C-alpha cells in the first residue's frame, strides 16, 4: 500500500467515525426529547439497524465517488453542512404524513436587540431597502399582537421548511406542525427568518407561517389571515396574507420553528 492509499484510508476511517459519532449524539438528543414529549422511543435494535444502514451508505458512496486527499479534506472541513444534510435526510425519510416534504433545515439565533412587540414595524422599514414587489400593509404589530410563540433574544432555533405535495387544509397544517413540536411564530417569526436567512427560502414558492386560528388577524370580512412570504424567481419578494379558511397547494411551503433546548 502506497502512502497516498494509506492517507486516503485514514481519512475514510475518520470520515466514517465522524458520521457515526454524530448519529450517536443525535440518538441521545432524540431519547431525551421523547422522554419529555410522550413519544415512543425507538428500540435499541432499530437504532443499531439505522447505524448499519448509514455505515453501508457511506461505504457505497465512498466506492462510487472518487476522492483524492484534497477532496476528502474539503469534505471533512464541511462537517457542519454535512451534519445539516444528515438532519434533513433523517427527518425527510421518517415523516409519516407524505403530503409534506422537507425541503431544507437550518438554525437561526435571534439577535440580542430583537423586540417581539415592534418586530413587524422593524421589518417594514427593513423591507423598504429590499426588493419587495408587494407588501401587505395589514401586516402590523397591532394586527398580529396575539402571536402564540414569542422568540427569545440570543436563543437559537431550528428552522424547517416543508413543501406541500398535496392539497391540505389549515387544520392539516397545524396538526402536522404539532407532530414536529413546532413553535407557532406567525408573522413575527416569518419576518425574522427572512431577515436572517433569506437565501434559505425556496424559489418560486410562498412560505406560510401559521398560528392558532384565534391568534391570527381577522379582516373586515371575518376571515383569519395567514402571513406568507414569496420568493419570486426574478429575485423579488412579496409579503402577503393567505386565508386560513382556504386550502393550500403545491405553490406553498410550511415554515416550522423548533426549540432546540426543548
Backbone as CSV, one residue per row, in Angstrom:
resi,resn,N_x,N_y,N_z,CA_x,CA_y,CA_z,C_x,C_y,C_z
1,UNK,0.846,-1.204,0.000,0.000,0.000,0.000,0.881,1.253,0.000
2,UNK,0.615,2.160,-0.958,1.388,3.383,-1.033,0.944,4.391,0.029
3,UNK,1.754,5.453,0.165,1.443,6.481,1.167,0.111,7.161,0.873
4,UNK,-0.188,7.401,-0.416,-1.446,8.074,-0.758,-2.637,7.216,-0.360
5,UNK,-2.570,5.893,-0.648,-3.658,4.995,-0.255,-3.818,4.952,1.251
6,UNK,-2.683,4.951,1.937,-2.721,4.923,3.403,-3.432,6.163,3.950
7,UNK,-3.090,7.316,3.404,-3.681,8.575,3.872,-5.169,8.617,3.554
8,UNK,-5.558,8.156,2.337,-6.969,8.170,1.965,-7.781,7.230,2.844
9,UNK,-7.231,6.064,3.146,-7.933,5.131,4.033,-8.072,5.702,5.430
10,UNK,-7.051,6.412,5.880,-7.104,7.051,7.189,-8.199,8.116,7.214
11,UNK,-8.259,8.920,6.155,-9.300,9.950,6.057,-10.686,9.310,6.004
12,UNK,-10.794,8.184,5.275,-12.073,7.499,5.165,-12.542,7.010,6.525
13,UNK,-11.626,6.419,7.313,-11.988,5.945,8.647,-12.406,7.104,9.530
14,UNK,-11.679,8.217,9.392,-12.027,9.402,10.184,-13.401,9.915,9.795
15,UNK,-13.679,9.906,8.493,-14.968,10.378,7.998,-16.107,9.489,8.511
16,UNK,-15.914,8.165,8.435,-16.933,7.227,8.905,-17.186,7.387,10.401
17,UNK,-16.104,7.522,11.179,-16.243,7.712,12.625,-16.986,9.006,12.920
18,UNK,-16.719,10.041,12.112,-17.385,11.330,12.285,-18.894,11.182,12.097
19,UNK,-19.302,10.452,11.042,-20.726,10.243,10.778,-21.386,9.464,11.901
20,UNK,-20.768,8.368,12.322,-21.371,7.519,13.331,-21.452,8.221,14.686
21,UNK,-20.442,9.010,15.034,-20.477,9.733,16.299,-21.580,10.783,16.277
22,UNK,-21.761,11.427,15.118,-22.828,12.420,15.027,-24.195,11.765,15.180
23,UNK,-24.374,10.608,14.549,-25.641,9.898,14.698,-25.874,9.461,16.140
24,UNK,-24.795,9.033,16.822,-24.929,8.617,18.214,-25.427,9.782,19.064
25,UNK,-24.863,10.964,18.867,-25.299,12.138,19.617,-26.732,12.501,19.274
26,UNK,-27.100,12.336,17.991,-28.473,12.619,17.580,-29.452,11.689,18.278
27,UNK,-29.088,10.414,18.408,-29.937,9.457,19.106,-30.145,9.859,20.560
28,UNK,-29.050,10.270,21.219,-29.139,10.661,22.628,-30.082,11.846,22.794
29,UNK,-29.936,12.848,21.920,-30.810,14.013,21.992,-32.255,13.615,21.729
30,UNK,-32.468,12.697,20.793,-33.829,12.263,20.459,-34.458,11.536,21.641
31,UNK,-33.649,10.703,22.332,-34.158,9.995,23.503,-34.634,10.982,24.561
32,UNK,-33.798,12.006,24.813,-34.146,12.988,25.843,-35.441,13.690,25.502
33,UNK,-35.638,14.022,24.223,-36.861,14.709,23.810,-38.069,13.816,23.935
34,UNK,-37.925,12.530,23.542,-39.081,11.644,23.587,-39.492,11.355,25.018
35,UNK,-38.554,11.406,25.952,-38.891,11.163,27.351,-39.790,12.259,27.907
36,UNK,-39.693,13.471,27.336,-40.463,14.600,27.850,-41.688,14.917,27.015
37,UNK,-41.814,14.291,25.819,-42.944,14.617,24.947,-43.954,13.492,24.851
38,UNK,-43.656,12.320,25.426,-44.597,11.218,25.376,-44.496,10.374,24.125
39,UNK,-43.578,10.689,23.202,-43.406,9.889,22.012,-42.698,8.586,22.369
40,UNK,-42.907,7.554,21.570,-42.307,6.257,21.839,-40.875,6.235,21.313
41,UNK,-39.932,5.970,22.196,-38.521,5.956,21.827,-38.214,4.742,20.952
42,UNK,-37.409,4.906,19.883,-37.012,3.755,19.064,-36.293,2.708,19.914
43,UNK,-36.419,1.455,19.513,-35.758,0.390,20.245,-34.261,0.396,19.952
44,UNK,-33.506,-0.264,20.807,-32.062,-0.360,20.599,-31.761,-1.074,19.286
45,UNK,-32.571,-2.093,18.968,-32.378,-2.814,17.709,-32.587,-1.923,16.497
46,UNK,-33.608,-1.035,16.560,-33.861,-0.112,15.455,-32.694,0.850,15.274
47,UNK,-32.151,1.317,16.391,-31.038,2.262,16.301,-29.795,1.595,15.723
48,UNK,-29.530,0.347,16.104,-28.392,-0.385,15.557,-28.578,-0.626,14.058
49,UNK,-29.812,-0.940,13.670,-30.092,-1.173,12.260,-29.880,0.100,11.445
50,UNK,-30.317,1.236,11.987,-30.107,2.503,11.293,-28.623,2.816,11.175
51,UNK,-27.859,2.531,12.234,-26.415,2.752,12.197,-25.767,1.940,11.088
52,UNK,-26.218,0.687,10.928,-25.654,-0.162,9.871,-26.021,0.374,8.488
53,UNK,-27.273,0.860,8.365,-27.705,1.417,7.080,-26.842,2.616,6.692
54,UNK,-26.601,3.480,7.669,-25.798,4.675,7.394,-24.358,4.298,7.081
55,UNK,-23.808,3.373,7.840,-22.427,2.951,7.604,-22.283,2.327,6.220
56,UNK,-23.248,1.495,5.824,-23.214,0.891,4.495,-23.342,1.956,3.406
57,UNK,-24.189,2.971,3.665,-24.373,4.045,2.686,-23.079,4.819,2.486
58,UNK,-22.360,5.074,3.589,-21.079,5.787,3.497,-20.073,4.961,2.693
59,UNK,-20.035,3.655,2.931,-19.112,2.786,2.196,-19.435,2.775,0.711
60,UNK,-20.732,2.672,0.386,-21.136,2.659,-1.017,-20.812,3.985,-1.694
61,UNK,-21.063,5.068,-0.971,-20.753,6.391,-1.528,-19.259,6.542,-1.753
62,UNK,-18.491,6.016,-0.820,-17.019,6.108,-0.933,-16.506,5.316,-2.124
63,UNK,-17.172,4.192,-2.430,-16.773,3.380,-3.570,-17.134,4.045,-4.890
64,UNK,-18.254,4.787,-4.913,-18.740,5.358,-6.162,-18.220,6.769,-6.427
65,UNK,-17.867,7.481,-5.363,-17.378,8.855,-5.514,-15.862,8.856,-5.316
66,UNK,-15.137,9.228,-6.350,-13.683,9.237,-6.291,-13.208,10.485,-5.544
67,UNK,-12.482,10.267,-4.459,-11.968,11.369,-3.644,-10.461,11.223,-3.473
68,UNK,-9.729,12.268,-3.833,-8.306,12.267,-3.508,-8.127,12.908,-2.139
69,UNK,-6.904,13.095,-1.708,-6.635,13.614,-0.373,-7.254,14.994,-0.178
70,UNK,-7.117,15.872,-1.170,-7.638,17.240,-1.044,-9.165,17.249,-0.993
71,UNK,-9.796,16.404,-1.828,-11.261,16.341,-1.839,-11.790,15.822,-0.509
72,UNK,-11.124,14.815,0.044,-11.532,14.289,1.340,-11.416,15.346,2.427
73,UNK,-10.344,16.126,2.377,-10.152,17.163,3.383,-11.223,18.236,3.279
74,UNK,-11.626,18.571,2.025,-12.702,19.544,1.858,-14.000,19.013,2.438
75,UNK,-14.239,17.707,2.243,-15.442,17.094,2.783,-15.447,17.163,4.307
76,UNK,-14.315,16.845,4.901,-14.220,16.897,6.359,-14.351,18.328,6.873
77,UNK,-13.821,19.281,6.115,-13.895,20.687,6.530,-15.324,21.216,6.489
78,UNK,-16.160,20.585,5.643,-17.563,20.984,5.541,-18.438,20.159,6.472
79,UNK,-17.883,19.791,7.615,-18.603,18.933,8.558,-19.933,19.493,9.004
80,UNK,-19.996,20.805,9.252,-21.249,21.418,9.707,-22.357,21.282,8.685
81,UNK,-22.048,21.535,7.426,-23.048,21.395,6.351,-23.439,19.931,6.193
82,UNK,-22.462,19.041,6.313,-22.755,17.618,6.196,-23.709,17.168,7.303
83,UNK,-23.512,17.680,8.511,-24.409,17.360,9.612,-25.817,17.841,9.318
84,UNK,-25.935,19.048,8.768,-27.256,19.580,8.425,-27.942,18.703,7.388
85,UNK,-27.164,18.209,6.417,-27.736,17.336,5.396,-28.242,16.036,6.005
86,UNK,-27.519,15.515,7.009,-27.957,14.296,7.681,-29.290,14.529,8.383
87,UNK,-29.422,15.687,9.049,-30.672,16.013,9.727,-31.829,16.043,8.737
88,UNK,-31.595,16.681,7.574,-32.643,16.768,6.554,-33.067,15.372,6.103
89,UNK,-32.093,14.499,5.863,-32.408,13.157,5.388,-33.140,12.340,6.444
90,UNK,-32.683,12.425,7.701,-33.349,11.683,8.773,-34.806,12.119,8.904
91,UNK,-35.015,13.434,8.863,-36.374,13.953,9.005,-37.218,13.624,7.778
92,UNK,-36.636,13.798,6.595,-37.383,13.607,5.349,-37.919,12.195,5.220
93,UNK,-37.087,11.194,5.552,-37.475,9.809,5.337,-38.208,9.199,6.537
94,UNK,-38.438,10.005,7.579,-39.196,9.492,8.728,-40.532,10.203,8.912
95,UNK,-40.869,11.113,8.002,-42.128,11.843,8.089,-43.290,10.921,7.741
96,UNK,-44.264,10.844,8.644,-45.399,9.936,8.445,-46.404,10.504,7.444
97,UNK,-46.551,11.808,7.409,-47.531,12.444,6.530,-46.848,12.797,5.206
98,UNK,-47.126,12.014,4.167,-46.435,12.212,2.896,-46.975,13.388,2.089
99,UNK,-47.892,14.145,2.664,-48.354,15.357,1.993,-47.373,16.502,2.175
100,UNK,-46.423,16.317,3.085,-45.426,17.347,3.358,-44.031,16.770,3.099
101,UNK,-43.172,17.583,2.509,-41.838,17.125,2.132,-40.800,18.130,2.630
102,UNK,-39.879,17.684,3.459,-38.857,18.583,3.999,-37.931,19.055,2.889
103,UNK,-37.843,20.370,2.706,-37.010,20.951,1.663,-35.659,21.397,2.200
104,UNK,-35.642,21.951,3.392,-34.394,22.431,3.967,-34.546,22.601,5.468
105,UNK,-33.432,22.593,6.170,-33.427,22.901,7.600,-32.148,23.643,7.930
106,UNK,-32.227,24.549,8.880,-31.086,25.370,9.271,-31.381,25.981,10.631
107,UNK,-30.408,26.638,11.190,-30.584,27.255,12.506,-30.532,28.773,12.395
108,UNK,-31.266,29.429,13.274,-31.146,30.886,13.415,-30.932,31.210,14.896
109,UNK,-30.196,32.257,15.147,-30.043,32.780,16.503,-30.687,34.157,16.540
110,UNK,-31.654,34.328,17.410,-32.388,35.588,17.490,-31.441,36.687,17.982
111,UNK,-31.381,37.807,17.270,-30.475,38.895,17.669,-30.777,39.411,19.074
112,UNK,-29.770,39.922,19.706,-29.916,40.420,21.079,-30.946,41.538,21.176
113,UNK,-31.013,42.378,20.144,-31.934,43.512,20.190,-33.335,43.228,19.675
114,UNK,-33.647,41.965,19.448,-34.974,41.617,18.921,-36.074,41.996,19.909
115,UNK,-37.119,42.665,19.393,-38.267,43.065,20.215,-39.535,42.569,19.530
116,UNK,-40.169,41.588,20.131,-41.358,40.980,19.538,-42.459,42.017,19.283
117,UNK,-42.609,42.953,20.193,-43.697,43.921,20.102,-43.556,44.872,18.922
118,UNK,-42.344,45.070,18.434,-42.117,46.015,17.335,-41.472,45.359,16.114
119,UNK,-41.407,44.039,16.099,-40.705,43.342,15.020,-41.277,43.653,13.649
120,UNK,-42.592,43.709,13.512,-43.173,43.914,12.190,-42.965,45.337,11.689
121,UNK,-42.945,46.296,12.597,-42.613,47.664,12.190,-41.148,47.740,11.770
122,UNK,-40.295,47.045,12.502,-38.870,46.995,12.160,-38.670,46.357,10.795
123,UNK,-39.391,45.268,10.558,-39.242,44.580,9.280,-39.787,45.415,8.128
124,UNK,-40.861,46.154,8.358,-41.425,47.009,7.303,-40.396,48.043,6.850
125,UNK,-39.655,48.610,7.801,-38.600,49.566,7.454,-37.473,48.877,6.701
126,UNK,-37.130,47.678,7.154,-36.086,46.888,6.501,-36.484,46.537,5.069
127,UNK,-37.756,46.173,4.867,-38.233,45.735,3.553,-38.177,46.845,2.507
128,UNK,-38.249,48.089,2.945,-38.196,49.211,2.007,-36.855,49.272,1.293
129,UNK,-35.828,48.689,1.893,-34.491,48.681,1.291,-34.260,47.429,0.455
130,UNK,-35.214,46.489,0.507,-35.098,45.241,-0.232,-36.008,45.280,-1.467
131,UNK,-35.948,44.206,-2.269,-36.768,44.122,-3.490,-38.102,43.442,-3.181
132,UNK,-39.046,44.217,-2.689,-40.389,43.692,-2.432,-41.347,44.264,-3.468
133,UNK,-41.931,43.369,-4.294,-42.889,43.831,-5.287,-44.256,44.079,-4.660
134,UNK,-44.487,43.443,-3.479,-45.745,43.684,-2.774,-45.534,43.490,-1.279
135,UNK,-46.133,44.377,-0.503,-46.073,44.291,0.963,-47.449,44.667,1.496
136,UNK,-48.129,43.691,2.088,-49.480,43.922,2.597,-49.424,44.805,3.850
137,UNK,-50.050,45.954,3.767,-49.986,46.926,4.862,-50.745,46.481,6.110
138,UNK,-51.518,45.407,5.983,-52.231,44.895,7.154,-51.326,44.064,8.073
139,UNK,-50.116,43.783,7.622,-49.184,43.008,8.443,-48.490,43.970,9.407
140,UNK,-49.132,44.200,10.541,-48.624,45.147,11.527,-48.545,44.491,12.900
141,UNK,-47.825,45.143,13.790,-47.698,44.636,15.158,-49.050,44.626,15.870
142,UNK,-49.886,45.597,15.580,-51.208,45.641,16.216,-52.098,44.493,15.742
143,UNK,-52.088,44.234,14.444,-52.959,43.189,13.901,-52.516,41.780,14.304
144,UNK,-51.227,41.616,14.530,-50.705,40.297,14.889,-50.082,40.315,16.281
145,UNK,-50.762,41.009,17.179,-50.246,41.156,18.542,-50.436,39.904,19.389
146,UNK,-51.270,38.965,18.937,-51.609,37.798,19.757,-50.843,36.538,19.375
147,UNK,-49.655,36.705,18.813,-48.868,35.549,18.387,-48.677,34.564,19.543
148,UNK,-48.859,33.284,19.249,-48.734,32.261,20.285,-47.303,32.118,20.765
149,UNK,-46.374,32.037,19.815,-44.958,31.853,20.159,-44.188,33.157,20.077
150,UNK,-43.393,33.426,21.103,-42.571,34.640,21.136,-41.103,34.220,21.171
151,UNK,-40.358,34.639,20.164,-38.951,34.274,20.080,-38.130,35.021,21.120
152,UNK,-37.123,34.347,21.641,-36.322,34.887,22.735,-34.979,35.374,22.208
153,UNK,-34.593,36.614,22.505,-33.291,37.125,22.058,-32.137,36.238,22.522
154,UNK,-31.151,36.072,21.643,-29.922,35.296,21.868,-30.166,33.786,21.895
155,UNK,-31.380,33.362,21.650,-31.680,31.935,21.649,-31.624,31.391,20.222
156,UNK,-31.168,30.141,20.085,-31.046,29.502,18.769,-32.199,28.530,18.541
157,UNK,-32.763,28.593,17.345,-33.888,27.735,16.966,-33.555,26.967,15.686
158,UNK,-34.149,25.785,15.570,-34.078,25.031,14.328,-35.233,25.461,13.434
159,UNK,-34.919,25.752,12.194,-35.933,26.143,11.215,-36.038,25.054,10.148
160,UNK,-37.246,24.630,9.853,-37.500,23.672,8.783,-38.535,24.268,7.839
161,UNK,-38.336,24.041,6.564,-39.325,24.469,5.569,-39.787,23.230,4.809
162,UNK,-41.094,22.982,4.869,-41.689,21.803,4.235,-42.471,22.208,2.986
163,UNK,-42.252,21.495,1.911,-43.074,21.670,0.732,-44.411,20.971,0.928
164,UNK,-45.451,21.490,0.291,-46.788,20.879,0.345,-47.014,20.142,-0.968
165,UNK,-47.130,18.814,-0.891,-47.200,17.979,-2.081,-48.635,17.734,-2.546
166,UNK,-49.576,17.757,-1.615,-50.980,17.550,-1.943,-51.819,18.610,-1.246
167,UNK,-52.980,18.880,-1.789,-53.841,19.912,-1.211,-54.191,19.573,0.239
168,UNK,-53.999,20.549,1.123,-54.263,20.351,2.557,-55.026,21.557,3.099
169,UNK,-55.691,21.359,4.216,-56.392,22.444,4.893,-55.458,23.092,5.911
170,UNK,-55.874,24.224,6.457,-55.097,24.870,7.508,-55.035,23.998,8.752
171,UNK,-56.118,23.300,9.030,-56.125,22.380,10.172,-55.114,21.252,9.984
172,UNK,-55.000,20.762,8.741,-53.987,19.741,8.440,-52.591,20.274,8.735
173,UNK,-52.347,21.519,8.358,-51.030,22.126,8.577,-50.727,22.242,10.067
174,UNK,-51.706,22.645,10.848,-51.493,22.788,12.288,-51.241,21.438,12.953
175,UNK,-51.952,20.423,12.511,-51.729,19.083,13.062,-50.320,18.612,12.733
176,UNK,-49.897,18.841,11.500,-48.550,18.425,11.104,-47.485,19.191,11.893
177,UNK,-47.680,20.485,12.072,-46.718,21.279,12.848,-46.623,20.771,14.281
178,UNK,-47.732,20.308,14.825,-47.715,19.764,16.182,-46.857,18.504,16.256
179,UNK,-46.889,17.683,15.198,-46.059,16.474,15.189,-44.579,16.825,15.140
180,UNK,-44.259,18.017,14.644,-42.870,18.467,14.574,-42.454,19.249,15.824
181,UNK,-43.373,19.336,16.796,-43.138,20.113,18.022,-42.757,21.559,17.689
182,UNK,-43.476,22.112,16.709,-43.175,23.459,16.228,-43.709,24.527,17.174
183,UNK,-43.023,25.653,17.172,-43.494,26.855,17.855,-44.243,27.688,16.819
184,UNK,-45.453,28.103,17.139,-46.250,28.890,16.204,-45.847,30.356,16.334
185,UNK,-45.091,30.831,15.346,-44.460,32.157,15.464,-45.078,33.209,14.560
186,UNK,-46.040,32.821,13.713,-46.775,33.790,12.915,-45.925,34.730,12.083
187,UNK,-46.421,35.973,11.942,-45.769,36.962,11.083,-44.408,37.382,11.633
188,UNK,-44.290,37.474,12.943,-43.020,37.911,13.522,-41.899,36.927,13.213
189,UNK,-42.178,35.636,13.408,-41.155,34.640,13.139,-40.780,34.569,11.672
190,UNK,-41.785,34.638,10.793,-41.535,34.598,9.356,-40.677,35.773,8.910
191,UNK,-40.986,36.962,9.417,-40.218,38.147,9.023,-38.778,38.072,9.527
192,UNK,-38.588,37.527,10.723,-37.228,37.432,11.254,-36.393,36.418,10.468
193,UNK,-36.999,35.294,10.118,-36.273,34.308,9.314,-35.885,34.919,7.973
194,UNK,-36.774,35.722,7.384,-36.455,36.405,6.118,-35.280,37.366,6.297
195,UNK,-35.225,38.066,7.426,-34.109,38.971,7.677,-32.787,38.237,7.799
196,UNK,-32.803,37.111,8.499,-31.557,36.434,8.854,-31.097,35.413,7.817
197,UNK,-32.050,34.745,7.139,-31.686,33.630,6.264,-32.498,33.646,4.966
198,UNK,-32.504,34.751,4.280,-33.365,34.863,3.104,-32.983,33.876,1.995
199,UNK,-31.720,33.506,1.899,-31.296,32.594,0.840,-31.806,31.169,1.050
200,UNK,-32.338,30.870,2.232,-32.855,29.525,2.509,-34.288,29.335,2.013
201,UNK,-34.968,30.422,1.667,-36.357,30.307,1.215,-36.417,29.668,-0.173
202,UNK,-37.353,28.744,-0.384,-37.498,28.119,-1.706,-37.883,29.150,-2.764
203,UNK,-37.262,29.049,-3.920,-37.534,29.975,-5.020,-38.834,29.577,-5.718
204,UNK,-39.634,30.583,-6.027,-40.880,30.329,-6.740,-41.992,29.784,-5.865
205,UNK,-41.872,29.944,-4.557,-42.858,29.424,-3.616,-43.254,30.500,-2.603
206,UNK,-44.467,30.338,-2.072,-44.916,31.115,-0.930,-44.670,30.271,0.330
207,UNK,-44.051,30.857,1.328,-43.815,30.159,2.594,-44.753,30.727,3.645
208,UNK,-45.634,29.868,4.161,-46.660,30.293,5.119,-46.203,30.025,6.548
209,UNK,-46.533,30.959,7.435,-46.191,30.827,8.854,-47.492,30.843,9.658
210,UNK,-47.855,29.693,10.185,-49.150,29.542,10.842,-49.123,29.955,12.314
211,UNK,-50.315,30.176,12.800,-50.569,30.346,14.221,-51.949,29.740,14.483
212,UNK,-52.314,29.639,15.754,-53.666,29.186,16.058,-54.667,30.132,15.399
213,UNK,-55.790,29.593,14.981,-56.754,30.390,14.226,-57.150,31.660,14.980
214,UNK,-57.424,31.533,16.255,-57.879,32.694,17.031,-56.787,33.730,17.238
215,UNK,-55.535,33.344,17.027,-54.426,34.287,17.206,-54.140,35.089,15.940
216,UNK,-54.719,34.662,14.826,-54.489,35.345,13.554,-55.399,36.564,13.413
217,UNK,-54.936,37.534,12.658,-55.722,38.746,12.421,-56.981,38.405,11.613
218,UNK,-58.089,39.019,11.998,-59.361,38.836,11.313,-59.672,40.079,10.487
219,UNK,-59.853,39.889,9.181,-60.104,41.044,8.320,-61.575,41.474,8.388
220,UNK,-61.929,42.495,7.594,-63.279,43.077,7.653,-64.361,42.094,7.224
221,UNK,-63.990,41.081,6.462,-64.953,40.081,6.009,-65.056,38.889,6.961
222,UNK,-64.336,38.965,8.076,-64.385,37.887,9.053,-63.451,36.724,8.767
223,UNK,-62.484,36.923,7.849,-61.544,35.864,7.507,-60.258,35.996,8.325
224,UNK,-59.782,34.888,8.835,-58.490,34.863,9.518,-57.388,34.762,8.467
225,UNK,-56.321,35.545,8.659,-55.305,35.658,7.621,-53.959,35.104,8.080
226,UNK,-53.313,34.353,7.172,-52.047,33.670,7.455,-50.905,34.380,6.723
227,UNK,-49.876,34.840,7.442,-48.742,35.515,6.794,-47.990,34.576,5.855
228,UNK,-47.652,35.076,4.665,-46.938,34.284,3.660,-45.848,35.133,3.000
229,UNK,-44.696,34.523,2.778,-43.568,35.210,2.144,-43.285,34.560,0.795
230,UNK,-43.240,35.371,-0.256,-42.977,34.866,-1.607,-41.563,35.221,-2.036
231,UNK,-40.808,34.206,-2.445,-39.502,34.450,-3.066,-39.652,34.187,-4.553
232,UNK,-39.798,35.262,-5.311,-40.068,35.130,-6.736,-38.797,34.741,-7.482
233,UNK,-38.967,34.058,-8.601,-37.821,33.576,-9.369,-36.971,34.700,-9.955
234,UNK,-37.549,35.899,-10.085,-36.774,37.019,-10.637,-36.029,37.803,-9.562
235,UNK,-36.079,37.318,-8.309,-35.346,37.979,-7.232,-36.192,38.889,-6.365
236,UNK,-37.433,39.160,-6.791,-38.329,39.992,-5.984,-38.978,39.166,-4.867
237,UNK,-39.512,39.906,-3.896,-40.165,39.276,-2.751,-41.556,39.861,-2.554
238,UNK,-42.415,39.069,-1.936,-43.741,39.544,-1.568,-44.061,39.108,-0.150
239,UNK,-44.758,39.971,0.584,-45.191,39.653,1.948,-46.692,39.909,1.979
240,UNK,-47.461,38.826,2.010,-48.904,38.958,1.853,-49.613,38.075,2.887
241,UNK,-50.919,38.016,2.773,-51.736,37.245,3.713,-52.619,36.256,2.969
242,UNK,-52.497,34.977,3.330,-53.395,33.964,2.794,-54.606,33.828,3.697
243,UNK,-55.539,32.973,3.296,-56.760,32.789,4.071,-56.751,31.477,4.835
244,UNK,-56.993,31.533,6.132,-56.998,30.324,6.947,-58.091,29.361,6.485
245,UNK,-59.210,29.903,6.010,-60.339,29.077,5.599,-60.110,28.387,4.262
246,UNK,-59.064,28.783,3.540,-58.791,28.209,2.225,-57.800,27.052,2.330
247,UNK,-57.782,26.196,1.302,-56.808,25.114,1.252,-55.467,25.624,0.731
248,UNK,-54.432,24.772,0.897,-53.070,25.119,0.484,-52.584,24.055,-0.486
249,UNK,-51.947,24.495,-1.571,-51.495,23.544,-2.593,-49.974,23.622,-2.777
250,UNK,-49.496,23.051,-3.866,-48.061,22.968,-4.108,-47.354,24.282,-4.336
251,UNK,-48.096,25.377,-4.446,-47.459,26.688,-4.583,-46.910,27.190,-3.246
252,UNK,-47.258,26.485,-2.173,-46.923,26.958,-0.832,-45.982,25.994,-0.110
253,UNK,-45.269,26.553,0.856,-44.436,25.793,1.774,-44.861,26.127,3.200
254,UNK,-44.380,25.337,4.132,-44.764,25.482,5.518,-43.523,25.790,6.362
255,UNK,-43.579,26.910,7.101,-42.469,27.274,7.977,-42.643,26.620,9.333
256,UNK,-41.561,26.043,9.848,-41.608,25.332,11.123,-40.388,25.732,11.947
257,UNK,-40.611,26.300,13.128,-39.526,26.641,14.055,-39.617,25.759,15.297
258,UNK,-38.486,25.222,15.700,-38.439,24.328,16.845,-37.422,24.814,17.872
259,UNK,-37.765,24.615,19.141,-36.887,24.992,20.244,-35.846,23.895,20.433
260,UNK,-34.584,24.198,20.183,-33.524,23.191,20.287,-33.302,22.730,21.719
261,UNK,-33.719,23.542,22.689,-33.474,23.193,24.091,-34.630,22.401,24.709
262,UNK,-35.716,22.203,23.918,-36.896,21.513,24.441,-36.591,20.036,24.691
